[in-house]
Amino acid sequence: MSKLSIYSISLLLTTVFSLASCRNTRHDAQSPQTGIVVDSVYVPRHAKGFRVTYRSDGVRLLDIQEPTLADAPTERFVLVPRGLDADSLPEDYTVIRTPVQRIVCMTMTQLKCFSMLQAYDCVVATSDTRRMQNPEWLARLADGRTKRIGIEGNFNTEIVMATNPELILISPHRRGGYEVLAQTGAPLMPFWAFNETSALGLSEWIRIAGLLLGKEQEAITLFSDMEREYNHWKTIAATVKHRPTVFSGELRGGHWYVPGGQSFYARLFADAGAEYFYKDDSHTGGVILDFEQVYAKAYNVEFWRVMNGFPGLFTYDALQATDERYADFRAFRERKVIYCNLSSTPLYENMIGIPHILLKDMLKAMHPGLLPDYTPQYYRLLK
């Protein structure tokens, strides 16, 4: 099939998918890309962890829950524009005045939302700075414009109190210790982005930051641009005749942690035109296996995704040095390891803003003919 034909099919299918998406994500007929409709509910097209109700007086009702649990409790927030004397606010919702001007973030995923929306000044403190590479955040941490509050479970409450936060975004699936932060009087809002099971689901959480900052339309535009490019390359990948197999992870402490069959990376591999070796598994998170279980299923798999924080240049020799048995895998023997070095590559820091780039990186590794002139940015074939 010619490249022109592939692109024609891609354009047609992307248009069909977009039209179907717009019909199914709102309780009205207007697409979310073209504006915000009042007296309506926005159910995200990809994210499972939030929804927004728009009232005609400018008030927004935000419902948040853990994305992978259908019966997870819902935490409710009512976003009220500053200066608005709103009536009939629901009693079971926590009130937040918007735009929020003083926010504490716990993760680099959250920080990325604010940098994408050019709202650095709104973040007064953060916890997660390990492996941070964003020069603006590093400068602000260095001169004190953004404070370090310590790690989860051991926060410096005095620093948090001194920042006088209006809102604290928490990462509820990590070590916690948030009880002490509640003493500040600032609302604690869970940010479940990293529990989403698709790249676009993760990225759609930028809309939450847009709501909080009064920049929702800008957030919608940013996400729509990422979604459009992601779906374009997903459609291209769907045309491949050969779908290579791929497995993931390494031994750590005697156990092999693999993404579940319904997880983020399982979905990314499928969208990149590949067959994940554990695709029939039902877990949305990680699964712990032993070496023999992985070996039995992955011995003859074509590609192997590896990510770690190796200090320096990571090579096949370095990979084999961690466990001699790795050299038996077909993906090792044929030099088809797809690698990301977390020490030098800001993968987690930028994850929410790069779904389309991650997809292109995987396409380049497994279907190089589709992107002959593309240079991978986060994942590339190990040399």
PyMOL commands that set and color helices and strands:
alter all, ss='L'
color gray80, all
select helices_A, chain A and resi 3-24+32-34+108-116+120-122+135-143+157-162+181-184+193-195+199-203+206-213+216-237+264-271+291-298+316-322+324-328+330-333+347-353+355-366+368-370
alter helices_A, ss='H'
color red, helices_A
select strands_A, chain A and resi 40-42+50-54+60-64+75-81+94-98+103-105+123-126+147-148+167-170+188-190+245-248+251-252+255-259+275-276+286-289+303-308+337-341+380-381
alter strands_A, ss='S'
color yellow, strands_A
deselect
rebuild
show_as cartoon
